[in-house]
Amino acid sequence: MATLIDADLLTAIVTPFDENQKIDFASLEKLVNYLIDQGCNGFVVGGTTGETPTLTHDEKIDLYQHFGQIVNGRVPVIAGMGSNDTATTIAFTNEVAQIKGIDYALVVVPPYNKPDQRSMIAHFSAVNAQTKMPIMIYNIPGRTGVKMEKETVVQLSRLKNIKGIKQCASLEEMEYIIDHKDPNFLVFSGEDTQALPARLLGANGVISVASHLYCKQMRRMFDDLYEGNYPEAGTIQRWLTPKMQALFMYPSPAPVKAALNAQGFIVGGCRLPLVALGDEEKEKLAQHLGLNANALMQKLPLNLGKDW
């Protein structure tokens, strides 16, 4: 089993679709190998960026089986397994646990139901007790409608199978979690713009969308941090921040898929209810990424900027 102990830059990877809206495993393999070569040292598959709500049960199983084979133990793999039904989450997690190459279960705070903190504790305690797979909590209030409070995270960090969290909240809340959690509990920011400050505060790393496009630059940023070259690391983060923000100016993953398609990774469009970017949206995205306005229309080679 590949572990997250040494991973700091994970990509929440898109799910490529072909012209018939079927999962394109050849494109997925090309993208995975490229990202590992660029310095990505872990993946979340079947997450928000992977358009999980549009995948059927069988598609998820097929995706996770193929993904485990593609990665082949080179880096840790976290797979999305959460839902707003505890029994379904437990059953699916136990099913996926049998797939070789899937190392952790990403279990989101239940969406739509709007559980309170006591309900969240009951949900994750049940998943912890009835599964054997290592669990990563996914706290993303902007999509679930509720936030897991920092005290709740700390309480759950002491459960046996709950190994970490993908945290999408303030840096102040992250500081509290880092200070009070179980020593072996891993903390990853789910916000690209927090990549450097979260690491400085003691988080283990970032689970990133921008790394699809800027993996080399983010790897360089972390390496500069580890080498003590703090001004250069800060310069790279400041250069990246507006680009990271731009990738969420339209519903994700439409912007990053548009950029990947222009870069030569044919990942297709999005499944409904999301739609691919139109020409005007591509132009605006290109401007915010600092690219020629025609770049995302595949009329010019895509140059994403500095290699640092």
C-alpha positions in Angstrom: 0.0 0.0 0.0 1.3 3.4 -1.0 1.0 5.9 1.9 0.5 9.7 2.1 3.3 10.2 4.7 5.7 11.7 2.1 3.1 13.1 -0.3 2.7 16.9 -0.5 1.3 17.6 -4.0 -1.7 15.6 -5.0 -3.9 16.2 -8.0 -7.7 15.9 -7.8 -7.8 14.4 -11.3 -10.4 15.0 -13.9 -12.3 12.1 -15.5 -11.7 12.2 -19.3 -14.7 11.5 -21.5 -14.7 10.6 -25.2 -17.0 11.9 -27.8 -19.7 9.4 -26.6 -19.4 10.6 -23.0 -17.7 7.3 -22.0 -14.6 7.3 -19.7 -11.5 7.6 -21.9 -8.9 5.5 -20.1 -6.2 6.1 -22.7 -6.4 9.8 -22.1 -6.5 9.2 -18.4 -3.3 7.1 -18.5 -1.5 9.8 -20.6 -2.4 12.5 -18.1 -1.5 10.4 -15.0 1.9 9.6 -16.4 2.6 13.2 -17.3 1.6 14.5 -13.9 3.8 11.9 -12.1 6.7 13.0 -14.3 6.0 16.6 -13.4 6.2 16.0 -9.7 2.7 15.0 -8.6 3.1 12.5 -5.8 -0.5 11.4 -5.2 -4.0 11.5 -6.6 -7.6 11.9 -5.7 -9.8 10.0 -8.3 -13.5 10.2 -8.4 -13.7 13.4 -6.4 -15.4 16.7 -7.2 -13.1 17.5 -10.1 -13.7 13.9 -11.4 -17.4 14.7 -11.8 -18.3 11.9 -9.4 -22.0 12.8 -9.1 -22.4 11.9 -12.8 -20.7 8.5 -12.6 -22.7 5.4 -12.1 -21.7 2.8 -9.5 -20.3 0.5 -12.2 -18.4 3.4 -13.8 -16.8 4.2 -10.5 -15.7 0.6 -10.0 -14.3 0.5 -13.5 -12.6 3.8 -13.1 -11.0 2.8 -9.8 -9.8 -0.5 -11.2 -8.2 1.1 -14.2 -6.7 3.9 -12.1 -5.1 1.4 -9.7 -3.6 -0.4 -12.6 -2.3 2.8 -14.3 -0.7 4.1 -11.1 0.6 0.7 -10.2 1.7 1.7 -6.7 3.9 4.6 -7.8 2.1 7.1 -5.7 -0.8 6.9 -3.2 -4.4 7.0 -4.5 -7.4 8.3 -2.7 -10.8 7.4 -4.2 -14.1 9.2 -3.7 -16.6 7.0 -1.8 -18.8 9.3 0.3 -22.5 10.0 -0.2 -25.3 11.4 1.9 -26.4 8.0 3.0 -24.2 6.3 5.7 -25.2 2.7 4.8 -24.4 3.3 1.1 -21.1 4.9 2.0 -20.1 1.9 4.1 -21.1 -0.6 1.5 -19.3 1.1 -1.3 -16.2 1.7 0.7 -16.0 -2.0 1.6 -16.5 -2.9 -2.1 -13.7 -0.5 -3.3 -11.4 -1.8 -0.6 -11.0 -4.9 -2.6 -9.5 -3.0 -5.6 -5.8 -3.2 -5.8 -4.1 0.2 -5.9 -6.7 2.2 -4.1 -5.1 3.2 -0.8 -7.6 5.6 0.9 -11.3 6.4 0.9 -12.3 10.0 0.5 -15.5 10.4 2.5 -17.2 13.7 2.1 -19.3 15.4 4.8 -22.8 14.2 3.8 -24.2 16.7 1.3 -27.8 17.9 1.0 -28.9 16.4 4.3 -27.2 19.2 6.2 -26.2 17.2 9.3 -25.2 19.0 12.4 -21.9 18.3 14.2 -23.3 15.5 16.3 -24.7 13.8 13.2 -21.4 14.2 11.4 -19.6 12.5 14.3 -22.2 9.7 14.2 -21.8 9.3 10.4 -18.0 9.1 10.4 -17.9 7.0 13.5 -20.1 4.4 11.8 -18.0 4.4 8.7 -14.8 4.1 10.8 -16.3 1.2 12.8 -17.7 -0.8 9.8 -14.9 -0.4 7.3 -11.2 -1.3 7.4 -10.0 1.0 4.6 -8.1 4.2 5.7 -10.4 7.2 5.5 -9.8 10.8 4.5 -12.5 13.2 5.6 -13.6 15.7 2.9 -14.7 19.0 4.4 -16.0 21.2 1.7 -18.8 23.4 3.0 -19.3 25.3 -0.3 -20.6 22.1 -1.9 -22.2 20.2 1.0 -24.1 23.1 2.6 -22.6 22.5 6.0 -19.1 22.8 7.6 -17.4 20.4 9.8 -16.2 22.5 12.7 -12.6 22.4 13.7 -13.4 20.8 17.1 -15.3 18.0 15.3 -12.3 17.3 13.0 -10.0 17.0 16.1 -12.4 14.6 17.8 -12.7 12.4 14.7 -8.9 12.5 14.2 -8.6 10.1 17.1 -10.6 7.3 15.5 -8.6 4.3 14.3 -9.3 4.3 10.5 -9.7 8.1 10.0 -6.2 9.0 8.8 -6.6 12.6 7.5 -8.7 15.4 6.0 -9.0 17.3 2.8 -9.9 20.7 4.4 -11.6 23.5 2.5 -11.9 26.3 5.1 -9.8 29.1 6.6 -6.2 29.0 7.5 -7.1 29.9 11.1 -9.2 26.7 11.3 -6.4 24.7 9.8 -4.0 26.1 12.5 -6.3 24.9 15.2 -6.7 21.4 13.7 -2.9 21.1 13.3 -2.3 22.1 16.9 -4.9 19.8 18.4 -5.3 16.7 16.2 -4.0 13.3 16.8 -0.2 13.3 15.9 -0.6 10.8 13.1 -3.6 12.6 11.5 -2.8 14.1 8.1 -4.0 17.5 7.0 -4.3 18.6 3.3 -5.7 21.8 2.1 -8.2 21.5 -0.7 -7.7 25.1 -1.7 -5.0 25.7 -4.3 -4.3 29.2 -3.1 -3.4 27.9 0.3 -0.8 25.5 -1.0 2.3 27.4 0.3 0.8 28.9 3.5 -0.8 25.6 4.5 2.5 23.8 4.2 4.3 26.6 6.2 1.7 26.2 9.0 2.4 22.4 9.2 -0.1 20.9 6.8 1.0 17.9 4.9 0.3 19.4 1.5 -2.4 20.3 -1.0 -4.9 18.4 -3.0 -4.9 20.5 -6.1 -6.8 21.3 -9.3 -4.3 23.7 -10.6 -1.6 21.0 -10.6 -3.1 19.7 -13.8 -1.6 22.7 -15.5 1.1 24.0 -13.1 2.5 20.9 -11.5 6.1 21.7 -12.4 5.8 25.2 -10.9 4.1 23.9 -7.7 6.8 21.3 -7.3 9.4 23.9 -7.7 7.6 26.1 -5.1 7.6 23.3 -2.5 11.2 22.4 -3.3 12.2 26.0 -2.8 10.4 26.0 0.6 12.3 22.9 1.7 15.6 24.3 0.6 15.0 27.5 2.6 14.5 29.7 -0.4 11.4 31.4 1.0 11.4 34.5 -1.2 11.4 32.4 -4.4 8.7 30.1 -3.0 6.6 33.1 -2.2 7.2 34.6 -5.7 5.9 31.4 -7.3 2.8 31.3 -5.1 2.0 34.9 -5.9 2.4 34.1 -9.6 0.2 31.1 -9.3 -2.6 32.5 -7.2 -4.5 34.5 -9.8 -4.2 31.5 -12.2 -5.5 29.2 -9.5 -8.5 31.5 -8.9 -9.2 31.7 -12.6 -9.7 27.9 -12.8 -12.8 28.4 -10.7 -14.3 31.4 -12.5 -16.7 29.0 -14.1 -18.1 25.7 -12.7 -15.2 23.3 -12.1 -13.9 21.2 -13.9 -15.0 23.0 -17.1 -12.1 25.5 -17.0 -9.3 23.0 -16.3 -10.7 20.6 -18.9 -10.7 23.4 -21.5 -7.1 24.2 -20.7 -6.1 20.5 -20.8 -7.8 20.0 -24.1 -5.9 22.9 -25.5 -2.7 21.5 -24.1 -3.1 18.3 -26.0 -4.7 16.1 -23.3 -8.0 15.2 -24.9 -10.2 15.0 -21.8 -13.4 16.0 -23.5 -16.2 18.1 -22.0 -18.3 17.8 -18.9 -21.4 15.7 -18.2 -24.6 17.4 -17.6 -25.6 19.3 -15.6 -22.2 21.0 -16.3 -21.3 22.1 -19.8 -18.1 22.8 -21.5 -16.9 26.4 -21.9 -18.1 28.4 -24.8 -15.7 30.5 -27.0 -16.4 33.7 -25.0 -15.7 31.9 -21.7 -12.5 30.4 -23.1 -11.4 33.9 -24.1 -12.0 35.3 -20.6 -10.3 32.3 -19.0 -7.3 32.7 -21.3 -6.9 36.3 -20.3 -7.0 35.5 -16.6 -4.4 32.7 -17.1 -2.2 35.2 -18.9 -2.5 33.5 -22.3 -3.3 34.6 -25.8 -7.0 35.0 -26.2 -7.0 32.2 -28.9 -5.0 29.8 -26.9 -7.9 27.8 -25.4 -9.5 27.5 -28.9 -6.6 25.3 -30.0 -5.5 27.9 -32.6 -2.1 28.4 -31.0 0.3 26.2 -28.9 -0.5 26.5 -25.2 2.3 28.1 -23.3 1.5 28.1 -19.6 4.4 30.3 -18.6 7.6 30.1 -16.5 9.3 26.8 -15.6 11.0 28.5 -12.6 
